[in-house]
Amino acid sequence: MSFSSILGQDKTVKRLRALVETGRIPPAIIFHGAPGTGKFLAALEFAKALNCSHAAHMEKTPAPGPADEDLFSAPGPAAMPAPEPAPAQVSQDPSDSCGACLSCLQARSGAHPDIRVVDTAFQAALLDEAESANLKIDTMRELTRWAQQKPMLSPWKIFIVRDAEALMPQAQNALLKTLEEPPPGTLVILTVSRKTSLLSTILSRCCMIEFSLLPRMVLKAILEAQGAEPGQSEALAALGGGSLEKAAEAGAFLKRIQALHPEDTARVFKFSAGLPRDSHRAREEVKTLLDLLLARTRSAWRSAEGASKAKLAALLRRTLELRRMVNRNVSYALILETALLESERAGIKLEDLIEDGIKK
């Protein structure tokens, strides 16, 4: 894989290629944009391109020796060594990775000694504890310590902090030491959906690279490449709103809604009971559902009149209030149940949230 695997972000990829080709790399970069727009994939490909040597890696096979001969066979003439395979043709594009050198192969397998992905799964293994929703100060202190070491294999030692909005304030302050005094040959990439979740001191020390929402046809092509049927991929691309992550969430919503009986009076509560146990994922799912509800309500409000229009306007105000409450320490299931029950009283059913997106 190379930069060609990043779809729908032509302008951003062009900028990343220019950085690689010129070698003028800032010590800290923030990849920001909506969830599911390719930020993490781009960070991996950018790291791979920076450390690419553009020289094909060949595993050498040792020549056979006496220990390789059958103990009971008669000695014979020495075996001729097998001819070395011809070196693979590798891309010499200075703005991209070749995919064939030792650095590229290690990066692709996730075993590159100079490219580290720092996320909550990595933190759980590092601190020997259960995975949590936040990145802690101890993890950032380890990153700072590793950053002081020289690269082992490649020109750059690169740290990719995935979903950096998970950084607690103390952890962000611990990261500042590396950003203020970056060691030579060290690059820190933060991928984040909301820049406002980071401290101003972090933002002021980083170069910003924005990722836009994916075009619907690009999203549809990605979903089909992942195995979705053409009809299903078109529906999910419409519901995704330019985000692969939201399209995947919409697919899960479809399955949960289809499993409910339309006349079941408890279906709203059964639907909200299907939220993930992980609080971070539950929060993101509730946000997506509230966004779908807002879009459906606005669409209905435009064509409504009289008392119906006033009722939908009240629902819009209430849903926006609930949307703001999601970022507080509240019950996500309770917020979702409240929003869905109030929307049904205004004439918008649970099924409408999905069907509206499919018809667009």
Residue pairs with C-beta under 8 A, 6 or more apart in sequence:
1 45
1 99
1 108
2 45
2 48
2 49
2 91
2 96
2 97
2 99
3 13
3 16
3 17
3 42
3 45
3 49
3 95
3 96
3 97
4 96
5 41
5 45
6 12
6 13
6 38
6 41
6 42
6 45
7 38
7 214
7 218
7 221
7 222
8 37
8 38
8 212
8 214
8 215
8 218
8 219
9 37
9 38
9 42
9 211
9 212
9 214
11 212
12 42
12 209
12 210
12 211
12 212
13 42
15 209
16 42
16 45
16 46
16 49
16 209
17 49
17 95
17 96
18 95
19 25
19 46
20 46
20 49
20 50
20 94
20 95
20 96
21 94
21 95
25 50
25 156
25 187
26 187
26 206
26 207
27 179
27 182
27 186
27 187
27 188
28 178
28 179
28 182
28 187
28 188
28 189
28 190
28 205
28 206
28 207
29 187
29 188
29 189
29 190
29 206
29 207
29 208
29 209
30 164
30 189
30 190
30 191
30 192
30 195
30 198
30 203
30 206
30 207
30 208
30 209
31 39
31 40
31 42
31 43
31 189
31 190
31 191
31 192
31 209
31 211
32 39
32 191
32 192
32 193
32 194
32 195
32 208
32 209
32 210
32 211
33 39
33 193
33 210
33 211
33 212
33 213
34 193
34 211
34 213
34 242
34 243
34 246
35 193
35 243
35 245
35 246
35 284
36 214
36 240
36 243
36 244
36 245
36 246
36 247
36 248
37 211
37 212
37 213
37 214
37 242
37 243
37 244
38 211
38 214
38 244
39 191
39 192
39 211
40 160
40 162
40 191
42 211
43 160
43 162
43 189
43 191
44 107
44 115
44 117
44 160
45 97
46 189
47 107
47 115
47 156
47 158
47 160
47 187
47 189
48 97
48 103
48 104
48 107
48 108
48 115
49 95
49 96
49 97
50 154
50 155
50 156
50 158
50 187
51 103
51 107
51 112
51 114
51 115
51 153
51 154
51 155
51 156
51 158
52 96
52 97
52 98
52 101
52 103
52 104
53 98
53 101
53 102
53 103
53 154
54 90
54 91
54 92
54 94
54 98
54 101
55 90
55 98
55 101
56 87
56 88
56 89
56 90
56 98
56 100
56 101
57 100
57 101
57 102
57 105
58 84
58 85
58 87
60 84
61 82
63 81
64 79
64 81
69 75
88 100
90 98
90 99
90 100
90 101
91 97
91 98
91 99
92 98
97 104
97 107
98 104
99 108
102 153
103 112
103 153
103 154
106 112
106 113
106 153
107 115
110 117
112 153
112 154
113 152
113 153
114 151
114 152
114 153
114 154
114 156
114 157
114 158
115 158
115 160
116 122
116 143
116 146
116 158
116 159
116 160
117 160
117 162
118 135
118 139
118 143
118 159
118 160
118 161
118 162
119 135
119 161
119 162
119 163
119 166
120 131
120 132
120 133
120 134
120 135
120 163
120 166
121 131
122 139
123 131
123 132
123 135
123 136
123 139
124 130
124 131
124 132
126 139
126 142
127 136
127 138
127 139
133 166
133 278
133 279
133 280
134 166
134 167
134 168
134 171
135 161
135 164
135 166
135 167
135 168
135 171
136 168
136 170
136 171
137 168
137 170
137 171
137 173
137 174
139 171
140 167
140 171
140 172
140 174
140 175
141 174
143 159
143 161
143 175
143 178
143 188
144 174
144 175
144 177
144 178
146 157
146 159
147 157
147 159
147 178
147 182
147 183
147 186
147 188
148 183
149 157
150 157
150 185
151 157
151 185
155 185
156 185
156 186
156 187
157 183
157 185
157 186
157 187
158 186
158 187
158 188
158 189
159 186
159 187
159 188
159 189
160 189
160 191
161 167
161 175
161 188
161 189
161 190
161 191
162 191
163 191
163 192
163 193
164 190
164 191
164 192
164 197
164 198
165 192
165 193
165 194
165 197
165 198
166 280
167 175
167 197
167 198
169 199
172 198
172 199
172 201
172 202
173 199
173 201
175 188
175 202
176 201
176 202
176 205
178 186
178 188
179 188
179 202
179 205
179 206
180 205
182 188
190 198
190 202
190 206
192 198
195 203
195 208
212 242
213 241
213 242
213 243
214 222
214 240
214 242
214 243
214 244
215 242
216 237
216 238
216 240
216 242
217 237
219 236
219 237
219 240
219 242
219 243
219 244
219 247
220 233
220 234
220 237
222 244
223 232
223 233
223 236
223 237
223 244
223 247
224 230
224 233
228 236
228 251
232 251
235 254
235 357
235 358
236 247
236 248
236 250
236 251
236 254
237 247
238 357
238 358
238 359
238 360
239 246
239 247
239 250
239 253
239 292
239 354
239 357
239 358
240 246
240 247
240 248
240 250
241 291
241 357
245 284
246 288
249 284
249 285
249 288
250 288
250 292
250 354
250 357
252 285
253 288
253 289
253 353
253 354
254 354
256 271
256 274
257 271
257 350
257 351
257 354
260 267
260 270
260 271
260 350
261 267
262 351
264 270
267 350
268 337
268 340
268 341
268 344
268 350
269 337
271 336
271 340
271 350
272 333
272 336
272 337
272 340
273 333
275 282
275 285
275 286
275 332
275 333
275 336
276 282
276 285
279 332
282 332
282 333
283 326
283 327
283 332
285 332
286 326
286 332
286 335
286 336
287 323
287 326
289 336
289 339
289 353
290 319
290 322
290 323
290 326
290 335
290 336
290 339
291 323
292 353
292 354
292 356
292 357
293 319
293 339
293 340
293 343
293 348
293 353
294 316
294 319
294 320
294 323
295 356
295 357
296 343
296 348
296 352
296 353
296 356
297 312
297 315
297 316
297 319
297 343
297 346
297 348
298 316
299 356
300 312
300 347
300 348
301 309
301 312
301 313
301 316
304 312
308 347
311 346
311 347
312 346
312 347
314 346
315 342
315 343
315 346
315 348
318 339
318 342
319 339
319 342
319 343
322 335
322 338
322 339
325 335
326 332
326 335
340 350
343 349
344 350
